[in-house]
Amino acid sequence: MSTATAGAQGLRVGVITFPGTLDDRDAARAVRLAGAEAVSLWHGDADLHDVDAVVLPGGFSYGDYLRAGAISRFAPVMEKVVDAAHGGLPVLGICNGFQVLTEVHLLPGSMIKNDHLSFICREQPLVVENASTAWTNEYEQGQRIVVPLKNQDGQYVADEHTLDELEGEGRVVFRYEGWNPNGSRRGIAGVTNARGNVVGLMPHPEHAVEAGFGPAADAGPRSGTDGLTFFTSVLAHLVAA
């Protein structure tokens, strides 16, 4: 735990489960490793149970049968998430969670099939473009991190005006380094809202939080823990607030 999150005991981070969610337990473990209490939230919940932040984890909500995230956006809990996010609640959407956040218009743009039309799973280098959001404040601007990527509908798209606006306002949070693995416009891997409390990204930081179970790093195979900083960052943000 970082010095900034030493006072994080008692903070509660909700992790939402939709039908088809795969990575809710991984996200909950990341929350606990960072030093907070993980609170399970169900897609049908009528309230957020007094959580201090929310994670929408990855998976294939409702099987992605209509469009990734398109059905989940109508879940009762999402109405509460949208209202709370407009009020400043930190919200992180990972992979399918990112797709849901675009569907409810908390984040701009949309996600479509990878340009190579195939599922991809790899250890993905990213560049931190914005280290001032609620979820990235313990990274350094320009820092290179590695977290797993696994998706089929991971190509981030938006019109040129929206892309220019995101770039101009510093709202591109992560960019793919080197090879663009899914054809996302301008290599964008993650974005934030104007307030900086809502962040969505396609790669999976919750799979890079514990040595022995993460990507390869300088310390050796599976030693990478770059993703843990997402979760310590939000706790630092909440403690400071």
N, C-alpha and C positions, 0 to 999 in steps of 0.2 A: 504494500500500500504506500502511495506517495505521501509526502509530508502534508500536501494540500488536502488530502482526503482523510487525515488522521481523525478529524471530527465528524466523520461520515456515519458513525454508528447511529442507528435509528432512522436513517434514510431508507425509503421504500421505493423500489423500482418495479413497476408492473411489466409483465411479459405476457402478451396477448396470444392465445391459442385459437386459431380458426380450424375448421375441418380441413385437413390436409397439411397443416403446419408440421414441419419436420424438426426445426432447430430451436424450439422453445426451451427445451431442457439445457441445451448448450448455452443459450443466452442467459438463462437463470443462473447457471454455474458461473458464467463470466461476471454477473452482477455480484454474486457472493464472493468471488475471488477478489473483486475490487474493494469489498468492504461494506456492502449494503445488503439489505434484505430484499430478496426476490419475491414478488407477489404474483401469483398466477391469476391472470385475467382471462375470462371466457368470452368468446365473441358475442354471446347473448347477454352479457352483463349490462345492467342498466346504469351502473356507475363505476367509477375508477377506484373505489375503495381507498381513497385518501393517499394515493401514491404520489411521489415527488417527481417521477419521470416515467416514461413509457417506452418499451421496445416492441416493435413489430418485427418478429423474427422471420427467417426464411422458410421456404417450403413450396407447396403447390396448393394454395388455398382453393378449396372447392375444385381441385383437380385442374385449375386453369382452364376449365371447360369452355367458358365464354371468352375471356381475355384475362391475362394475368392480373389479379387484384380487383377485377371489375365487379365480382359478386361480393367480395369481402367489404368493399366500400359501403355496402348497405347494412352491414352488421350493426346491431344496436350500440355496441361499445364504441364504434367509430364516430358516432354522433358526439359522444362525450369526449373522445380524443380530439376531434376537430375544435370543439368549443374550448377545451383546455389549452390546446396548442395556440389558439388565437390569444389566449390570456397569458402565454409565456411558458407553459409547461414544456420541458425538454422532451422531444420525441425523436426516436431513432428508428428508421426503417431499413432493414437489411434484406437485400435481394427481393423476395416476394413482398416484404414489408415496404421496400422502396416503391415497388409497383403499386401497392395500395395507396401510399401517400400521394402519388401522382394522380390516381383515380379520384381521390377526395379533394384534389387541388390544393393540398397543403404545400406541394412542390410542383413546379412547372415541368412541362414536357411529358413524355410518355415512353413506354418500353415496348419494343417489338422483337420479333425473332432475331437471333444472331444472324449476321450477314452471311455466315457460312451454313446456316440452317441446321446446325448440329449442337447437341449438348456439349458443354466444355467444362472440364474440371482441371484446375492447375493451381500452382502456387503463384500468386500474382503480385508483381512489384507495383507499387503505387507511389505517386509523389503527393505530398500534403501541400495543397495550394492555399488553404485557409486554416490557420491555426488559432482562430479566435472564436469559433462557435462553442456552444455548450458541450459539444461532444468531441472537440479536437483541441481544447486549450492547453493540454499538456504535451502536444506535439510541437515541433519546430517548423516554421515556415520553410518549405522546400525539402523537408525530411523525406527520405526514401524508406518505405515500410513494405513488408511482404505479408500478405494474408491470403487464405484460400479463396478461389473463385469457382463457382459451380452454377451454371445457368443455361437455359435454352432461350429465354426471352429477355436477354440482357442488353440489347442494343438501345442505348438512350438516344432519343430523337426529340427535336424541337425545331421550330421555325427559326430562321436566321435572326430575326429581331429579338426573340427570346434568348437565343444563344449569346448575342452581342450584349444584351442586358445582364445576363449572368456573369459574363466575363468582366464587363465594365464595373459591376457592383461587387466583384470579388466573391461571388456566390458559388463558383466552382470550388468544391472542397477537396476533391481527389481527382487525379488524372492518371490514366494508365501509363506506365513507363515502358518505352520500347514498343513492342507489338501491341496493337489494339485488338483484344481478343474477341470482340463481338461487333465491331463496326460502329461503336458509339460515336456520335457527332463530337468532333474536336477532342476525342480521346477521353471524354468525361466519364468518370467512374462514380462520382457522387456530387450532390449539390445541397445547398441549404436555402432556407427562406430568408427574407430580408432581415428578420429579427435575429437569426442565428440560433434559434432554439430547436428548429426542426431540421434534421439532416437525414438524407437517404443515400445509400450506396449499394452497388451491386455485389462487391466482394463481401466475405464473411469474417469480420473481426472476431466473432465469438469462437471461431475455430483456431485462434492464435492467441490464447490467453494463459496457457500452462505449458511449461517446459516438459518435453516428452510426448506432447500431443499436437504440436504446431508444425509450421513449415520449417524447412531447413534454414539455419542462420549461422552466423560466424561461430557460435559456440558448438555447432554440430548438427547432425540430422534431427529434425523434429523439435529443435530447441527454441524456435521463434515464438515470441510472445508480444509482437507488435500490436496485436488487437486489443490487449488489455487496457491500453491507454485511452481507448474510447470510453471505457466504463469508469476509469479513475478520473477522466476529464469531466464527466457529467457530475460526479460526486464533488469534485473541486468547485465546479460552477455552483452547485446547490449550497455548499458550505459558505462560499463567498457571498452568495445572495442572502 
